[in-house]
Amino acid sequence: MKKWIAAASLIVLVAIFAGMIAPYPFAQQNLGATLQPPSPAHRLGTDDLGQDILARLIYGGRISLTVGLLAPTMSVIFGGALGMLAGYYRGRLETFVVGGVDVLLAFPPLVFAIAVTTYLGQSALNITLVIGILGIPAFTRVARAVTLSLSEREFVTAARALGATDSRILLRELLPNVALPLAAFFLLGVAVTIVVEGALSFLGLGVPPPAPSWGSMIGEGRESLDIAPRLAFLPAIVMFLTVLSFNIVGDTMRALTDPRPGAL
């Protein structure tokens, strides 16, 4: 567990300090040194435009992780609030929230992503908004399920008996207990979001060039698989290890914070 936390933390730190770590600017081209093998000057070689692959991997991590962290943050804030309100008040509010979640889940995500990026344009912000909106139903369901299981527990009943208001019960009693499962699910959401962002970038719906992301690098590298397979395999390996790290950490936290009696 500790080594996976360290791996995820290292990847995030490298992305944050990309400007200090990367050996070259991500868009610096050298048309006289295209498709060069690894060398002291270019540790992982160059691509078909003479750009340093290591630099683009480091800067690509910044974009992929920015979307991967901000989109689930948006989802957990809005989805968590809706889920807690629906699970606590129930009744018509719960019916409305659950119905809205079902409608959003029924809408094809790829069609929604294409429509939004076509209308608003391709940018990291628009991709973050698209993925963040698509992630709200999952966090709403998690928050609602946990709130339903806790709303009739003794500590909530005691708070009501002492005259606590609904807002106080939600913020002081329920939120700290709902936050832990949501935090675990958040890490799993980061892993899923990185994959989704990579898939959109692979399809040409991500951040426009020359800004790199791991998905767009895989898409660009597929054209050179026969002569330089590393152009596609290296970003794929980095993405795989990143997603695996967040998945393992998130799944371990989920098992530790599962509110069901059988999971304790």
C-alpha positions in Angstrom: 0.0 0.0 0.0 2.7 2.5 1.0 4.6 2.0 -2.3 1.5 2.7 -4.3 0.9 5.9 -2.3 4.5 6.9 -2.9 4.2 6.1 -6.6 1.0 8.2 -7.0 2.5 11.0 -5.0 5.7 11.0 -7.1 3.7 11.2 -10.3 1.7 14.1 -9.0 4.9 15.9 -7.9 6.6 15.4 -11.2 3.5 16.9 -13.0 3.5 19.9 -10.6 7.2 20.6 -11.1 7.2 19.7 -14.8 8.8 23.1 -15.7 11.8 22.4 -13.5 12.2 18.7 -14.3 11.6 18.4 -18.0 14.8 18.6 -20.0 13.2 20.6 -22.9 10.1 22.7 -23.5 7.3 20.3 -24.6 6.9 22.1 -28.0 10.6 22.5 -28.9 11.1 20.9 -32.3 14.3 19.8 -34.0 13.5 18.6 -37.5 17.1 17.5 -38.0 16.8 14.9 -35.2 13.4 13.2 -35.8 12.7 9.7 -34.5 16.0 9.5 -32.7 16.6 6.5 -30.4 17.4 7.1 -26.7 20.6 9.0 -26.2 22.3 11.1 -23.5 20.8 14.2 -25.2 17.3 12.6 -25.3 16.8 10.0 -22.7 13.7 8.4 -24.3 14.4 9.6 -27.9 12.5 12.0 -30.1 9.2 11.8 -32.0 8.5 12.5 -35.7 8.9 16.2 -35.1 12.1 16.0 -33.2 10.4 16.7 -29.8 11.9 15.2 -26.7 9.6 12.3 -25.6 10.6 12.5 -21.9 9.7 16.2 -21.8 6.3 15.6 -23.5 5.6 12.7 -21.1 6.3 15.0 -18.1 4.2 17.8 -19.4 1.5 15.4 -20.6 1.2 14.2 -17.0 0.5 17.7 -15.9 -2.5 18.0 -18.3 -3.8 14.5 -17.7 -3.5 14.8 -13.9 -5.0 18.3 -13.9 -8.1 17.0 -15.6 -8.0 13.8 -13.6 -8.0 15.7 -10.3 -10.3 18.7 -11.1 -13.1 16.8 -12.8 -13.6 14.3 -9.8 -13.4 17.3 -7.4 -16.3 19.0 -9.3 -18.2 15.7 -9.2 -17.7 15.0 -5.6 -18.7 18.5 -4.5 -22.0 18.6 -6.5 -22.7 14.9 -6.4 -21.9 14.5 -2.7 -24.2 17.5 -1.8 -27.1 16.1 -3.9 -26.6 12.6 -2.5 -26.6 13.7 1.1 -29.7 15.9 0.7 -31.6 13.1 -1.1 -30.6 10.5 1.5 -31.4 12.7 4.5 -34.6 14.4 3.4 -35.9 11.6 1.1 -39.5 12.1 -0.2 -39.9 14.2 -3.3 -36.4 15.6 -3.2 -35.0 12.0 -3.3 -37.3 11.1 -6.2 -36.2 14.2 -8.1 -32.5 13.7 -7.6 -32.6 10.0 -8.4 -34.6 10.7 -11.5 -32.2 13.3 -12.6 -29.3 11.0 -12.0 -30.9 8.3 -14.0 -31.5 10.7 -16.9 -27.9 11.8 -16.9 -26.7 8.2 -16.8 -28.9 7.3 -19.7 -27.4 10.0 -21.9 -24.5 8.6 -24.0 -21.3 10.1 -22.5 -19.3 10.1 -25.8 -22.1 12.0 -27.6 -22.3 14.5 -24.8 -18.5 15.0 -24.8 -18.4 15.5 -28.6 -21.3 17.9 -28.5 -19.8 20.1 -25.7 -16.3 20.2 -27.2 -17.6 20.9 -30.7 -19.7 23.8 -29.4 -17.3 25.2 -26.8 -14.0 24.2 -28.3 -11.2 21.9 -27.3 -9.5 22.9 -24.0 -8.6 21.4 -20.7 -11.3 23.5 -19.0 -14.0 22.1 -21.3 -12.8 18.6 -21.0 -12.8 19.0 -17.2 -16.4 20.3 -17.2 -17.6 17.4 -19.4 -16.0 14.7 -17.3 -17.0 16.4 -14.1 -20.7 16.6 -15.1 -20.6 13.0 -16.2 -19.2 11.9 -12.9 -21.8 13.6 -10.7 -24.3 10.6 -10.8 -21.8 8.2 -9.5 -20.8 10.4 -6.5 -24.5 11.2 -5.9 -25.3 7.5 -5.6 -22.4 6.8 -3.2 -23.3 9.8 -1.0 -27.0 8.9 -1.0 -26.3 5.3 -0.1 -24.0 6.2 2.8 -26.3 8.8 4.1 -29.3 6.4 4.0 -27.3 3.9 6.1 -26.2 6.6 8.7 -29.3 8.8 9.0 -31.1 6.4 11.4 -28.0 5.6 13.5 -27.9 6.4 17.2 -25.7 9.5 17.0 -28.1 11.1 14.5 -31.1 10.3 16.7 -29.3 11.7 19.7 -28.5 14.9 17.8 -32.1 15.3 16.9 -33.2 14.7 20.5 -30.8 17.5 21.6 -32.5 19.9 19.2 -29.9 20.0 16.5 -31.1 21.5 13.2 -31.0 19.7 10.0 -28.1 21.7 8.7 -26.1 21.0 11.8 -26.8 17.3 11.6 -25.8 17.2 7.9 -22.6 19.2 8.5 -21.5 18.0 11.9 -22.8 14.5 12.2 -23.2 13.1 8.7 -20.6 14.9 6.5 -17.5 13.6 8.4 -18.8 10.0 8.0 -19.8 10.4 4.4 -16.5 12.2 3.5 -14.4 9.1 4.0 -16.2 6.8 1.5 -16.4 9.7 -0.9 -12.6 10.3 -0.6 -12.0 6.6 -1.4 -14.3 6.8 -4.3 -12.6 10.1 -5.4 -9.3 8.3 -5.9 -11.0 5.7 -8.0 -12.7 8.5 -9.9 -9.2 10.1 -10.6 -8.1 6.8 -12.2 -11.2 6.6 -14.3 -11.0 10.2 -15.3 -7.4 9.9 -16.5 -8.5 7.0 -18.7 -11.5 8.9 -20.0 -9.4 12.0 -20.8 -6.8 9.8 -22.5 -9.5 8.2 -24.6 -11.0 11.6 -25.6 -7.5 12.9 -26.5 -6.8 9.7 -28.4 -9.9 10.5 -30.5 -8.8 14.1 -31.0 -11.3 15.6 -28.6 -8.8 16.6 -25.9 -6.5 19.5 -25.5 -5.4 20.7 -29.0 -1.7 20.5 -30.0 1.0 21.3 -29.4 0.1 20.8 -25.7 0.7 17.1 -25.0 -1.4 14.6 -23.0 -0.8 10.9 -22.6 -3.8 10.0 -24.7 -2.9 12.3 -27.6 0.7 11.0 -27.5 -0.6 7.5 -27.8 -2.8 8.6 -30.8 0.2 10.3 -32.4 2.4 7.4 -31.8 0.2 4.8 -33.5 1.2 6.2 -36.9 4.8 5.2 -36.2 4.2 1.8 -34.6 6.2 0.0 -37.3 9.4 2.1 -36.9 9.2 3.6 -33.4 6.7 1.7 -31.2 8.0 3.5 -28.1 6.1 6.6 -29.2 2.8 4.9 -28.3 4.0 2.4 -25.7 5.8 4.8 -23.4 2.8 7.1 -22.7 0.6 4.0 -22.5 2.9 2.4 -19.8 3.0 5.7 -17.8 -0.8 6.0 -18.0 -1.2 2.4 -16.9 1.1 2.8 -13.9 -0.6 6.0 -12.9 -4.1 4.5 -13.1 -3.0 1.4 -11.3 -1.5 3.4 -8.4 -4.7 5.5 -7.9 -6.9 2.4 -8.3 -5.0 0.4 -5.7 -4.9 3.2 -3.2 -8.6 4.1 -3.8 -9.7 0.4 -3.6 -7.8 -0.1 -0.3 -9.4 3.1 1.2 -12.8 1.9 -0.1 -12.5 -1.4 1.7 -11.4 0.4 5.0 -14.2 3.0 4.9 -17.1 0.7 3.7 -19.9 1.6 6.1 -21.7 -1.8 5.7 -21.5 -3.9 8.9 -20.1 -6.9 6.9 -17.2 -4.8 5.7 -16.0 -3.7 9.1 
